[in-house]
Amino acid sequence: MTPEGLFLAALPEHLLLLGILAILVTDLVSDRPRDPFLLSLVTVLAAMAAAIGLHTVGHVAAPFPGHFSVGPEAFAGKALLFGLSIPVLLLARSEHFDSRFAMLLLSSLYGAGLMLSADSLLMLFFGLEILSLPLYALVVLAYRRPESAEAALKYLVLGGVGTAVLLMGISLTLGATGGLGYEHFAAALAGGDMLSRGAVVLVVAAFMLKAAIVPFHAWAPDAYEGASVPATAFMATVVKGAVILALVRLFGDAGAGPELLAVLIALPLLSMVWGNLAAMRQQGFRRLIAYSSIAHAGYLFFALLGLPEARFEAVAFYVIVYGLTTTLALACLPAGEDWLRDRLDSLKGLYHRDPRSAILIAVAMLSLAGIPPFPGFVAKFLIFRTVMESGLVAVAVLGLVASYLGIYLYLRVIQYMFMSPSASHSRTLPAGPVATAAAVLSMAAVLLIGVFPGVVLGWL
């Protein structure tokens, strides 16, 4: 492939790398700290625009055959992940934003882009590590509470375990099939020998840990609570979306064997039930969002049970809706001391103190619960439809019943805001203007998707 073709195929990643270098050089040559917000925002917008443009023209290329290739689905996935990071950047601008945060976030996005173009387990591993390593620093970067260091350490240790499990799975795949390409992983999926089964189980288990599927979820509540609000929003939306979309690409047209099928039914179902039930007991908003994300990871993994041709569309639409509504909820949290603003008690009577934020959080909660006519209902419908089309009607019904367990926890938040006596604190204030801009941007996108879901599905 020509240098021009190579540059065009990886244009979104090149733009992200250019932005990282620009921020680094600006920081090095400047005598005083510079605000990297505008440069970061322009970088992400340019990368998203490049991905949208290449998706629109249907650009297909394989600059590194067998390792890295691009096509409409890859560009669509990159565009939606970059788009979800824009309100996160706005939210970070009002919380804690410096050159370190900007470079770490852009580096993680670079890894997400590599994952969505990977054609081999080796490239997938590189992308996943570039995605994950900056996150450990992001968790502890703001250091708003004593728990931040503990949360970052727990995330680092369990993330390292996930990496080791993935590497072992990759090694077994090489031993069982003689290669590391996605076609070799498909052969391991179809293989009946113990080595192939072990390879598939370890690779899938590593992705379950990264996505916080029960019982590999222990890191998520502490990491979400200990990180700053923007870092929590990034982990809950962009990172989770990148992991699931990369797993869909890894499976491709392959299906799961009977043993793996049982795992893909049992553990996501357990995640839905446990995530929703555990969230009901939480007194912190970010821990509630963490357990909610565990349940939503279960819904996303259910898409792997569906027909191959329907997986990407269902997962991509779900990632868009879930990412926007989660960011919307986090962006509307009151401002003030981190430990205080994060308590659910601080939301009591919020409608009487800040009606705008209360209404926006309520919209986010209703969409996360899957209540029609909000887009969360359409997202869950697409997931369960793919499961039913594959013939697993009983499994889809069980998933639907498990999803309704979450209605209580989301209505509980609404009840706190609208029906409880006001709990105004002198140290909590309405969300700032930049956080409000992030909330308004997310809300506008949620409304557009809710009114025109067919347009989004047609574009995907």
C-alpha positions in Angstrom: 0.0 0.0 0.0 1.2 3.5 -0.8 2.1 6.0 2.0 -1.0 8.0 1.0 -3.2 5.0 1.4 -1.7 4.1 4.7 -2.2 7.7 5.9 -5.8 7.7 4.8 -6.7 4.4 6.3 -5.4 5.4 9.8 -6.3 9.1 9.5 -8.4 9.3 12.7 -5.5 7.7 14.7 -3.0 10.0 13.0 -5.0 13.1 14.0 -5.2 11.9 17.6 -1.4 11.3 17.7 -0.9 14.7 16.2 -3.0 16.3 18.9 -1.1 14.4 21.6 2.2 15.6 20.2 0.9 19.2 19.9 -0.2 19.3 23.5 3.2 17.8 24.6 5.3 20.2 22.6 3.2 23.2 23.8 3.6 22.1 27.4 7.3 21.7 27.0 8.1 25.0 25.3 5.7 27.1 27.3 7.0 29.0 30.4 3.6 28.7 32.1 0.9 26.1 32.1 -1.3 26.3 29.0 -5.0 25.3 28.8 -5.1 22.4 26.3 -8.9 22.2 26.2 -9.4 23.9 22.8 -6.6 21.9 21.2 -8.0 18.6 22.7 -11.5 19.4 21.5 -10.3 20.3 18.0 -8.3 17.1 17.8 -11.3 14.9 18.8 -13.6 16.7 16.4 -11.1 16.3 13.6 -10.7 12.6 14.3 -14.5 12.2 14.4 -15.0 14.1 11.2 -12.4 12.0 9.5 -14.0 8.8 10.7 -17.5 10.0 9.6 -16.2 11.0 6.2 -14.3 7.8 5.5 -17.4 5.8 6.7 -19.7 7.8 4.4 -17.6 7.1 1.3 -17.3 3.4 2.2 -13.5 3.5 2.4 -12.0 0.0 2.7 -8.3 -0.7 3.1 -5.8 -3.1 4.7 -2.6 -1.3 5.2 -1.2 -4.1 7.3 -2.9 -7.3 6.0 -3.8 -9.7 8.8 -3.2 -7.1 11.5 -4.9 -3.8 10.7 -7.7 -3.1 8.3 -10.5 -0.5 8.0 -14.0 -0.5 6.6 -17.4 1.2 7.1 -18.1 -0.6 10.4 -14.7 0.2 11.9 -15.0 3.9 11.0 -18.6 4.0 12.3 -17.4 2.6 15.7 -14.6 5.1 15.9 -16.8 8.0 15.0 -19.3 7.1 17.8 -16.6 6.6 20.4 -14.9 9.9 19.5 -18.3 11.6 19.5 -19.0 10.2 23.0 -15.8 11.7 24.3 -16.8 15.3 23.3 -19.2 15.8 26.2 -16.6 14.1 28.5 -14.1 16.8 27.4 -16.6 19.5 28.2 -17.3 17.9 31.6 -13.6 17.7 32.3 -13.2 21.4 31.5 -15.4 22.2 34.5 -13.8 19.7 36.8 -10.1 19.0 36.4 -8.4 19.6 33.1 -4.8 20.0 32.3 -2.3 18.7 29.8 -1.8 15.4 31.7 -5.5 14.7 31.6 -5.8 15.7 27.9 -2.9 13.5 26.8 -4.0 10.5 28.8 -7.6 10.7 27.4 -6.4 11.1 23.8 -3.9 8.2 24.2 -6.8 6.0 25.5 -8.9 7.0 22.5 -5.9 6.1 20.2 -6.0 2.6 21.7 -9.7 2.4 21.2 -9.2 3.2 17.5 -6.6 0.5 17.1 -8.9 -2.1 18.7 -11.7 -1.4 16.2 -9.3 -1.9 13.3 -7.5 -5.0 14.6 -7.4 -8.2 12.6 -5.1 -10.1 14.8 -5.0 -10.9 18.5 -1.6 -9.3 18.7 -2.9 -5.9 17.4 -6.0 -6.3 19.6 -3.7 -6.7 22.6 -1.7 -3.6 21.7 -4.8 -1.6 21.3 -6.4 -2.8 24.6 -3.2 -2.0 26.5 -2.9 1.5 25.0 -6.6 2.0 25.9 -6.2 0.7 29.5 -2.8 2.0 30.7 -3.8 5.7 30.7 -7.0 4.9 32.7 -5.0 3.8 35.7 -3.5 7.3 35.9 -6.8 9.0 35.1 -8.4 7.4 38.1 -5.9 8.9 40.5 -5.1 12.1 38.6 -7.6 14.4 40.2 -7.2 12.8 43.7 -10.4 14.3 45.2 -10.7 11.8 48.0 -8.5 9.4 50.0 -10.1 6.4 48.2 -8.7 7.5 44.8 -5.3 5.9 45.4 -6.9 2.6 46.6 -9.3 2.6 43.6 -6.4 3.2 41.2 -4.3 0.4 42.7 -7.2 -2.1 42.7 -8.0 -1.1 39.1 -4.3 -1.6 38.2 -4.0 -5.0 39.8 -7.2 -6.4 38.3 -6.4 -4.8 35.0 -3.0 -6.6 35.1 -4.8 -9.8 35.8 -7.0 -9.2 32.8 -3.9 -8.6 30.7 -2.3 -11.8 31.9 -5.5 -13.8 31.2 -5.7 -12.3 27.7 -2.0 -13.1 26.9 -2.5 -16.7 28.1 -5.6 -17.0 25.9 -3.6 -15.6 22.9 -0.8 -18.1 23.6 -3.2 -21.0 23.7 -4.9 -19.8 20.5 -1.4 -19.8 18.8 -0.8 -23.3 20.1 -4.2 -24.6 19.1 -4.5 -23.1 15.6 -1.0 -22.0 14.6 -1.8 -18.3 14.2 -3.0 -15.1 15.8 -5.4 -13.8 13.2 -9.1 -13.4 13.8 -9.7 -16.3 11.5 -7.6 -18.5 13.8 -9.7 -17.3 16.8 -12.8 -18.4 14.7 -11.2 -21.8 14.2 -10.6 -22.0 18.0 -14.3 -21.2 18.5 -15.3 -24.1 16.2 -12.6 -26.4 17.6 -13.6 -29.2 20.0 -10.3 -29.9 21.6 -9.4 -28.8 25.1 -6.7 -26.4 24.0 -9.1 -24.4 21.7 -11.7 -24.3 24.4 -9.3 -23.0 26.9 -8.0 -20.3 24.6 -11.5 -19.1 23.8 -12.6 -19.1 27.5 -9.5 -17.1 28.6 -9.9 -14.5 25.8 -13.6 -14.0 26.5 -12.9 -13.9 30.3 -10.3 -11.1 29.8 -12.9 -9.0 27.9 -15.5 -9.7 30.6 -13.1 -8.4 33.2 -12.5 -5.2 31.1 -16.3 -4.8 30.7 -17.0 -5.6 34.4 -19.1 -8.6 33.9 -20.0 -10.6 37.1 -18.0 -12.2 38.6 -15.1 -10.1 37.2 -16.7 -6.8 38.2 -15.1 -6.0 41.6 -12.9 -3.2 40.4 -15.7 -1.1 38.8 -17.5 0.4 41.9 -14.3 1.5 43.6 -12.7 2.8 40.4 -15.8 4.7 39.4 -16.2 6.2 42.9 -12.5 7.1 43.3 -12.1 8.7 39.9 -13.2 12.2 39.1 -16.6 12.6 37.4 -15.1 13.1 33.9 -12.9 10.0 34.3 -15.9 8.0 35.5 -17.9 9.2 32.5 -15.1 8.2 30.2 -14.7 4.7 31.7 -18.4 4.0 31.8 -19.1 5.1 28.2 -16.1 5.2 25.8 -14.0 2.5 27.3 -16.9 0.1 27.8 -18.1 0.8 24.3 -14.6 0.2 22.8 -14.3 -3.2 24.6 -17.7 -4.5 23.4 -17.3 -3.2 19.9 -13.9 -4.8 19.6 -15.3 -8.1 20.9 -18.0 -8.0 18.3 -15.3 -7.5 15.6 -13.3 -10.4 17.1 -16.3 -12.8 16.9 -17.1 -11.6 13.3 -19.3 -14.2 11.6 -18.4 -16.9 14.0 -20.8 -18.4 16.5 -20.3 -19.8 20.0 -20.1 -23.5 20.7 -22.4 -25.1 23.3 -20.0 -24.6 26.3 -19.3 -20.9 25.5 -22.9 -20.3 24.7 -23.8 -21.4 28.2 -21.2 -18.9 29.6 -22.5 -16.1 27.4 -26.0 -16.7 28.7 -25.3 -17.3 32.4 -22.8 -14.6 33.2 -24.5 -11.7 31.4 -27.8 -12.7 33.0 -26.1 -12.8 36.4 -24.6 -9.3 35.6 -28.1 -7.9 34.8 -29.6 -9.3 38.0 -26.7 -8.6 40.4 -25.9 -5.2 38.9 -29.5 -4.0 39.3 -30.0 -5.5 42.7 -26.7 -4.2 44.1 -27.3 -0.7 42.7 -30.5 -0.4 44.8 -28.4 -0.4 48.0 -25.9 2.2 47.0 -25.7 5.6 48.7 -23.3 7.1 46.2 -24.3 8.2 42.7 -21.1 7.0 41.0 -21.3 3.6 42.7 -24.9 3.4 41.5 -23.7 4.2 38.0 -21.0 1.5 38.3 -23.4 -1.2 39.2 -25.8 0.1 36.5 -22.9 -0.2 34.0 -22.4 -3.8 35.2 -26.0 -4.6 34.3 -25.7 -2.8 30.9 -22.6 -4.7 30.1 -24.7 -7.8 30.5 -27.2 -6.5 27.9 -24.3 -5.7 25.5 -22.8 -9.2 25.9 -26.2 -10.6 25.0 -25.7 -9.3 21.5 -23.1 -12.0 21.0 -25.9 -14.5 21.1 -27.6 -13.0 18.1 -27.1 -13.4 14.4 -23.6 -12.1 13.2 -25.1 -9.7 10.7 -27.2 -8.0 13.4 -24.6 -7.7 16.2 -22.8 -4.6 15.2 -25.9 -2.5 14.6 -27.5 -3.5 17.9 -24.3 -3.0 20.0 -23.4 0.3 18.3 -26.8 1.8 18.8 -26.8 0.6 22.5 -23.4 2.1 23.1 -24.5 5.5 21.7 -27.6 5.7 23.8 -26.1 4.3 27.0 -23.0 6.5 26.6 -25.0 9.7 26.1 -27.5 9.1 28.9 -24.8 8.1 31.4 -22.8 11.2 30.6 -25.9 13.3 30.8 -26.6 12.0 34.3 -23.1 12.6 35.5 -22.8 16.1 34.0 -25.9 17.3 36.0 -24.5 16.4 39.4 -24.3 19.4 41.8 -21.0 21.1 42.1 -19.1 21.2 45.4 -17.0 18.8 47.5 -16.5 15.5 45.8 -17.7 13.3 48.6 -20.7 15.4 49.3 -22.0 16.0 45.7 -21.7 12.2 45.1 -24.1 11.2 47.8 -27.6 10.4 46.7 -28.9 12.4 49.7 -27.5 15.5 48.0 -30.1 14.9 45.2 -33.0 15.2 47.6 -35.3 18.0 46.6 -33.0 18.9 43.6 -36.0 19.8 41.5 -36.8 22.7 43.9 -33.2 24.0 43.9 -32.2 23.3 40.3 -35.2 22.2 38.1 -33.1 22.0 34.9 -30.6 19.5 36.3 -33.3 17.4 37.9 -35.3 17.1 34.7 -32.2 16.2 32.7 -31.2 13.5 35.2 -34.7 12.2 35.2 -34.6 11.8 31.4 -31.3 10.0 31.7 -32.7 7.6 34.4 -35.8 6.8 32.4 -33.7 6.1 29.3 -31.3 3.9 31.2 -34.3 2.0 32.6 -35.6 1.4 29.0 -38.9 3.2 29.5 -40.6 4.2 26.2 -40.5 6.5 24.4 -36.9 7.2 25.4 -34.1 5.8 23.2 -33.0 3.3 25.8 -36.2 1.3 25.1 -35.2 1.0 21.4 -31.6 0.1 22.3 -32.8 -2.8 24.6 -35.4 -3.9 22.0 -32.6 -4.2 19.3 -30.5 -6.4 21.7 -33.3 -8.7 22.7 -34.6 -8.9 19.1 -31.2 -10.2 17.9 -31.3 -12.9 20.7 -34.9 -13.9 19.7 -33.9 -14.1 16.0 -31.2 -16.6 16.8 -33.9 -18.9 18.4 -33.1 -18.2 22.0 -36.6 -16.8 22.9 -36.5 -18.1 26.5 -33.2 -16.5 27.1 -34.5 -13.2 25.7 -37.5 -13.4 28.0 -35.2 -14.0 31.0 -33.1 -11.0 30.0 -36.2 -8.8 29.7 -37.4 -9.8 33.2 -33.9 -9.1 34.6 -33.8 -5.7 32.9 -37.0 -4.7 34.7 -35.3 -5.1 38.1 -33.4 -1.9 37.3 -36.6 0.2 37.0 -36.7 0.6 40.8 -33.2 2.0 41.2 -33.7 4.6 38.5 -37.1 5.6 39.8 -35.5 5.8 43.2 -33.2 8.6 42.0 -36.2 10.4 40.5 -38.1 10.0 43.7 -35.2 11.6 45.6 -35.1 14.6 43.3 -38.9 15.3 42.9 -40.6 13.8 45.9 -38.2 14.1 48.9 -37.8 17.1 51.1 -35.0 19.4 50.0 -31.6 18.7 51.4 -29.8 21.8 50.3 -26.2 22.0 51.4 -24.2 25.2 51.7 -21.3 23.4 50.0 -23.2 22.1 46.9 -24.1 24.4 44.0 -25.8 23.9 40.7 -23.7 22.4 37.9 -21.4 25.0 36.3 -21.9 26.4 32.8 -19.4 24.1 31.0 -20.9 21.0 32.7 -24.3 22.3 31.7 -23.1 22.6 28.1 -22.0 19.0 28.2 -25.4 18.0 29.6 -27.3 20.1 26.9 -25.2 18.5 24.2 -25.9 15.0 25.5 -29.6 15.8 25.9 -29.9 17.2 22.3 -28.3 14.0 21.0 -30.6 11.8 23.1 -33.7 13.7 21.8 -32.5 13.4 18.2 -31.9 9.7 18.5 -35.2 9.2 20.3 -37.1 11.0 17.6 -35.1 9.6 14.6 -33.7 6.2 15.6 -34.1 5.0 12.0 -31.6 7.7 10.8 -28.9 6.5 13.2 -29.6 2.8 12.4 -29.5 3.6 8.7 -26.1 5.4 9.1 -24.6 2.5 11.0 
